[in-house]
Amino acid sequence: MTLRMSPTVSITSNKGFWLLLEEEELHLPYADFPWFKKATMEQITSIERPAPDHLYWPMLDVDLSVQSIRLPAAFPLMSHR
């Protein structure tokens, strides 16, 4: 059985935030991930990881694949509001 660690927000700034995902640190700039720009710290740091490549922010109702964070240019922005 493989134990997955919960994602953790390590640093936030007015440009975005850094997410620790096991041994990888990923940057989520607000320019690429605008759903987080006006979010509170509580909303940004409340993260679920239902699958290895799936992250979910329940307080914001935002779902992202880890791959889309690694390569945001390969994934056009989509919002269904």
N, C-alpha and C positions, 0 to 999 in steps of 0.2 A: 504494500500500500504506500503510495507517494503522498506525503503531506505537503499541501500547498499553503504558503504563508499568505496572510491577508495583505493586500496592497496598502501602502502607507504614503501619505503626502509628506515630503521632506522639507520643501521650501516653496513659499509662495511669493509672488511679486506683482507689480502692476502690469507685467507682461505675460504672466502665466504661472504655472506651478510644475514642480518636479514630483514624479510618482516613483516610489521604490516598489519594484515588482520582483520579488525574490532577489536575485543578484543583479538585476538590471535596473538602471535609473532612466526613466523616460520623461521627456519634457513635453508639456501640453501648453503651447502658446495660445493665448486667447484669440489671436488672429486666425488660427486653424481650428480652434475649439471654442466658439463664441458662447456656447451654452453655459460656460463657467465664469464668464467675465463679471457678472453682477451677483454671483452666488456668494453665500456666506461661507465662512470657514467650516462651519458644521456641515453644510451641504456638500462641500468639496471633499471633506475627509470621511464622509459616510459612504463607503464603497463596498460593494459585494463582488465576489468573483465566482459566478455560478459554473464556469467552465474555464479551462486553461487559457483560451483566447477570448474570453468574454468578461468585460467589466461592466458593472451597473451601479449607477448613482441613484438610489431610490428616492431621495428627497428632491431630485431634479428630474426624475424619469428620463435619464440619459443612459443609453446602451452604446458601448463602443467595443469593437474588437481590438485586441492588443496590436494586431498588425496595422490597423488604421492609425494608431498612435505612433508606431515606428515609422510608417510611410504615409503621412497625411496627404501628400500630393497624389497618391494612387487611389484615394477614396474621396470623391466629391462630397461636399457637405450636403447632408439630407436632414430635413426636419419635417415632422408630421404634426404640426400644431394647428 
